[in-house]
Amino acid sequence: MSFGGIRLLLISRLGHYHEPQTGLALIWKDENVARELEAALSAAKEAGEVLRKGFGWQHSVRYKGEVDLVTEVDEQAEQVIREILLGAFPAFGMLAEEGGALVGEEDARWIVDPLDGTTNYAHGLPILCVSIALERAGEVVLGVVHDPIREEAYVAERGGGATLNGEPIRVSDTEELIQALIATGFPYDRPKIPEALKLFGRFAAITRGMRRLGSTALDLCYVASGRLDGYYERGIWSWDIAAGGLILEEAGGKVTDYRGGMLDLEGREIVASNGRLHSAMTRLTGEDVRGW
């Protein structure tokens, strides 16, 4: 059996083999892979199954803001992830979109978005994913982004490159914005939308095309795999960008804040590119003086 093009074994937490229908932990068949990666893959797979099985059905929706949605499936998927990751590493902390922060005993925490693309999901639009990152001593060292609809798994370990379904990926070689396909997103905070639209217009005037897909983690992975050439957005959260940002860096790309400085996961903004376009992108984003 495989997940994301990777050979897997189905094992329980006690280490015994089980049939696939048990839904227990999925482990890479590679003795050199860290246990943290094994757990992250298992959690992403199991949460993805929750999302896939519920996709297309009507869901109970509540609002975290005027248009910011959360469904019962977000919460179910997060619970699955929490049980697997904290069951395997009980001393680790966790920052999750729906459950908030859990302080651990070690200087390590999981950063989790159980459903990145909730609005798409609620509308039956199949652009969504599970995003799981591991941060140690303030540095993201592991990222897994799983799209259960397309059955695509993006994986990266710091210093180890990035893969899509087990195959290495690299960013595009696009060198000019006029040849570039760029993605962005718009804030849930309505008063901030006019400025975001002005920046969108400046990009639209000098690029091949602009896209708004509704899933930050997938936007970053699409830049990593060359489907997009760049992405920028303000108003995002650390769980949106932690895994995808590492995957993009390991695929040869670059991530910074709006002015080209070091990316801060808590900074609520990101510019991501294939590297070649980065200075041109930050010249535009750097003119956007809004704060968050």
MOURCOR-V852906 format. One record per residue. N is the residue number from 0. RES is the residue in three letters. PHI is phi in degrees with one decimal (NA if undefined). PSI is psi in radians with two decimals (999 if undefined). Layout:
((N;RES;PHI;PSI) (N;RES;PHI;PSI))
//
This chain:
((0;MET;NA;2.62) (1;SER;-136.4;2.74) (2;PHE;-134.4;2.07) (3;GLY;64.8;0.55) (4;GLY;79.2;0.15) (5;ILE;-108.9;2.34) (6;ARG;-64.7;2.31) (7;LEU;-129.0;2.72) (8;LEU;-117.5;2.50) (9;LEU;-94.8;2.05) (10;ILE;-136.4;2.68) (11;SER;-86.0;3.04) (12;ARG;-70.3;-0.19) (13;LEU;-92.2;-0.07) (14;GLY;92.0;0.16) (15;HIS;-97.0;2.63) (16;TYR;-75.9;2.57) (17;HIS;-140.2;2.86) (18;GLU;-72.2;2.71) (19;PRO;-55.1;-0.58) (20;GLN;-68.5;-0.17) (21;THR;-69.0;-0.38) (22;GLY;67.8;0.45) (23;LEU;-87.3;-3.04) (24;ALA;-60.4;2.38) (25;LEU;-96.7;2.20) (26;ILE;-124.3;2.37) (27;TRP;-60.4;2.46) (28;LYS;-86.9;1.22) (29;ASP;-155.8;1.92) (30;GLU;-65.4;-0.31) (31;ASN;-87.7;-0.14) (32;VAL;-78.2;2.34) (33;ALA;-61.8;2.59) (34;ARG;-61.0;-0.54) (35;GLU;-63.7;-0.69) (36;LEU;-68.1;-0.68) (37;GLU;-58.9;-0.81) (38;ALA;-65.9;-0.71) (39;ALA;-64.5;-0.71) (40;LEU;-63.9;-0.75) (41;SER;-61.5;-0.81) (42;ALA;-63.4;-0.75) (43;ALA;-62.8;-0.73) (44;LYS;-63.1;-0.86) (45;GLU;-67.0;-0.73) (46;ALA;-65.8;-0.66) (47;GLY;-60.6;-0.62) (48;GLU;-65.9;-0.66) (49;VAL;-60.5;-0.78) (50;LEU;-66.2;-0.78) (51;ARG;-62.6;-0.77) (52;LYS;-66.1;-0.53) (53;GLY;-90.6;-0.12) (54;PHE;-67.2;2.36) (55;GLY;91.9;-0.16) (56;TRP;-94.0;2.80) (57;GLN;-77.7;2.39) (58;HIS;-123.2;2.74) (59;SER;-75.1;2.13) (60;VAL;-117.3;2.32) (61;ARG;-124.3;2.88) (62;TYR;-113.4;2.26) (63;LYS;-89.7;-0.21) (64;GLY;-161.1;-2.95) (65;GLU;-58.6;-0.71) (66;VAL;-131.2;0.12) (67;ASP;-90.0;1.93) (68;LEU;-96.2;2.75) (69;VAL;-144.8;2.41) (70;THR;-111.5;2.94) (71;GLU;-65.7;-0.38) (72;VAL;-72.0;-0.64) (73;ASP;-52.2;-0.84) (74;GLU;-70.4;-0.67) (75;GLN;-64.6;-0.78) (76;ALA;-64.3;-0.70) (77;GLU;-64.6;-0.66) (78;GLN;-63.9;-0.70) (79;VAL;-60.2;-0.82) (80;ILE;-62.4;-0.79) (81;ARG;-59.1;-0.79) (82;GLU;-63.2;-0.73) (83;ILE;-71.5;-0.85) (84;LEU;-70.8;-0.80) (85;LEU;-77.4;-0.39) (86;GLY;-67.4;-0.65) (87;ALA;-81.7;-0.58) (88;PHE;-134.3;1.30) (89;PRO;-65.6;-0.32) (90;ALA;-86.8;-0.15) (91;PHE;-80.2;2.65) (92;GLY;-86.1;3.11) (93;MET;-152.6;2.39) (94;LEU;-119.2;2.00) (95;ALA;-127.5;2.59) (96;GLU;-58.9;-0.78) (97;GLU;-90.1;-0.62) (98;GLY;-92.9;-0.14) (99;GLY;78.1;-2.71) (100;ALA;-99.1;2.40) (101;LEU;-122.8;2.08) (102;VAL;-80.0;2.28) (103;GLY;-99.9;3.07) (104;GLU;-86.1;-0.31) (105;GLU;-110.9;2.87) (106;ASP;-84.3;1.01) (107;ALA;-149.4;2.45) (108;ARG;-147.5;2.57) (109;TRP;-84.6;2.45) (110;ILE;-118.5;2.02) (111;VAL;-128.0;2.28) (112;ASP;-119.3;1.85) (113;PRO;-69.4;-0.42) (114;LEU;-150.5;1.69) (115;ASP;-92.5;1.91) (116;GLY;117.1;0.66) (117;THR;-61.2;-0.74) (118;THR;-63.3;-0.75) (119;ASN;-57.3;-0.82) (120;TYR;-59.4;-0.80) (121;ALA;-64.2;-0.45) (122;HIS;-96.5;0.02) (123;GLY;76.5;0.37) (124;LEU;-93.7;2.06) (125;PRO;-82.1;0.98) (126;ILE;-125.7;1.68) (127;LEU;-165.7;2.86) (128;CYS;-163.7;2.99) (129;VAL;-104.6;2.36) (130;SER;-125.8;2.20) (131;ILE;-134.7;2.20) (132;ALA;-126.2;2.70) (133;LEU;-117.8;2.21) (134;GLU;-112.1;2.26) (135;ARG;-122.3;2.25) (136;ALA;49.0;0.70) (137;GLY;82.3;0.06) (138;GLU;-121.8;2.28) (139;VAL;-73.5;2.17) (140;VAL;-115.4;-0.16) (141;LEU;-151.2;2.40) (142;GLY;-141.2;2.35) (143;VAL;-133.0;2.18) (144;VAL;-125.5;2.10) (145;HIS;-120.2;2.13) (146;ASP;-99.2;1.81) (147;PRO;-74.6;-0.30) (148;ILE;-78.7;-0.83) (149;ARG;-87.3;-0.10) (150;GLU;55.6;0.89) (151;GLU;-117.4;2.26) (152;ALA;-120.9;2.03) (153;TYR;-98.5;2.29) (154;VAL;-137.7;2.45) (155;ALA;-149.9;2.47) (156;GLU;-115.6;2.46) (157;ARG;-58.6;2.20) (158;GLY;84.7;0.00) (159;GLY;-115.7;0.13) (160;GLY;81.0;3.10) (161;ALA;-127.6;2.59) (162;THR;-133.8;2.73) (163;LEU;-123.7;2.03) (164;ASN;50.1;0.71) (165;GLY;86.0;-0.10) (166;GLU;-105.8;2.40) (167;PRO;-60.0;2.52) (168;ILE;-124.8;2.69) (169;ARG;-139.7;2.69) (170;VAL;-69.8;2.94) (171;SER;-71.9;2.95) (172;ASP;-107.8;0.34) (173;THR;-61.8;2.29) (174;GLU;-112.6;-0.27) (175;GLU;-125.5;2.45) (176;LEU;-61.2;-0.55) (177;ILE;-64.9;-0.30) (178;GLN;-101.5;0.07) (179;ALA;-101.4;2.58) (180;LEU;-107.0;2.05) (181;ILE;-117.9;2.44) (182;ALA;-112.1;2.75) (183;THR;-152.9;-3.07) (184;GLY;-143.5;2.95) (185;PHE;-121.3;2.57) (186;PRO;-71.3;2.64) (187;TYR;-74.3;-0.40) (188;ASP;-77.2;1.79) (189;ARG;-57.1;-0.67) (190;PRO;-61.2;-0.35) (191;LYS;-89.0;-0.12) (192;ILE;-65.9;-0.73) (193;PRO;-54.9;-0.77) (194;GLU;-66.5;-0.65) (195;ALA;-63.3;-0.65) (196;LEU;-69.6;-0.60) (197;LYS;-63.0;-0.76) (198;LEU;-65.7;-0.71) (199;PHE;-57.0;-0.75) (200;GLY;-63.6;-0.68) (201;ARG;-64.9;-0.69) (202;PHE;-67.7;-0.77) (203;ALA;-59.8;-0.53) (204;ALA;-73.8;-0.34) (205;ILE;-127.7;0.24) (206;THR;-120.0;2.92) (207;ARG;-67.4;-0.66) (208;GLY;-171.7;2.77) (209;MET;-122.2;2.55) (210;ARG;-134.2;2.62) (211;ARG;-132.3;1.75) (212;LEU;-94.1;-0.46) (213;GLY;90.9;0.23) (214;SER;-144.4;1.80) (215;THR;-59.8;-0.78) (216;ALA;-60.5;-0.71) (217;LEU;-70.8;-0.65) (218;ASP;-53.3;-0.83) (219;LEU;-64.9;-0.71) (220;CYS;-68.5;-0.56) (221;TYR;-70.8;-0.59) (222;VAL;-67.0;-0.72) (223;ALA;-60.5;-0.61) (224;SER;-96.6;0.07) (225;GLY;84.7;0.07) (226;ARG;-73.3;-0.58) (227;LEU;-119.2;2.81) (228;ASP;-103.3;-0.37) (229;GLY;-166.5;2.89) (230;TYR;-155.9;2.50) (231;TYR;-146.9;2.66) (232;GLU;-170.7;2.58) (233;ARG;-115.4;2.59) (234;GLY;98.5;0.06) (235;ILE;-83.0;2.93) (236;TRP;-118.6;2.92) (237;SER;-60.3;-0.63) (238;TRP;-69.5;-0.33) (239;ASP;-74.8;-0.58) (240;ILE;-116.9;-0.21) (241;ALA;-62.1;-0.93) (242;ALA;-71.1;-0.86) (243;GLY;-63.7;-0.60) (244;GLY;-63.4;-0.74) (245;LEU;-66.3;-0.74) (246;ILE;-58.5;-0.75) (247;LEU;-65.2;-0.79) (248;GLU;-59.7;-0.74) (249;GLU;-71.7;-0.29) (250;ALA;-91.3;0.10) (251;GLY;99.5;0.12) (252;GLY;-93.7;-3.01) (253;LYS;-136.4;2.45) (254;VAL;-130.6;2.38) (255;THR;-148.1;-3.10) (256;ASP;-81.8;-3.04) (257;TYR;-65.4;-0.43) (258;ARG;-99.7;0.12) (259;GLY;89.3;0.11) (260;GLY;-83.6;3.10) (261;MET;-58.0;2.39) (262;LEU;-68.5;2.28) (263;ASP;-111.3;2.05) (264;LEU;-58.5;-0.45) (265;GLU;-95.4;0.08) (266;GLY;-82.4;-0.14) (267;ARG;66.6;0.35) (268;GLU;-153.3;2.67) (269;ILE;-154.1;2.50) (270;VAL;-122.0;2.23) (271;ALA;-131.2;2.42) (272;SER;-154.8;3.10) (273;ASN;-76.2;0.04) (274;GLY;96.3;-0.83) (275;ARG;-65.9;-0.54) (276;LEU;-95.0;-0.01) (277;HIS;-64.4;-0.81) (278;SER;-63.7;-0.65) (279;ALA;-65.9;-0.66) (280;MET;-69.1;-0.79) (281;THR;-72.1;-0.36) (282;ARG;-63.1;-0.63) (283;LEU;-78.8;-0.87) (284;THR;-66.1;-0.54) (285;GLY;-66.0;-0.32) (286;GLU;-80.5;-0.24) (287;ASP;-85.0;1.81) (288;VAL;-93.4;0.14) (289;ARG;-62.3;2.62) (290;GLY;-113.2;2.85) (291;TRP;-123.9;999))
//
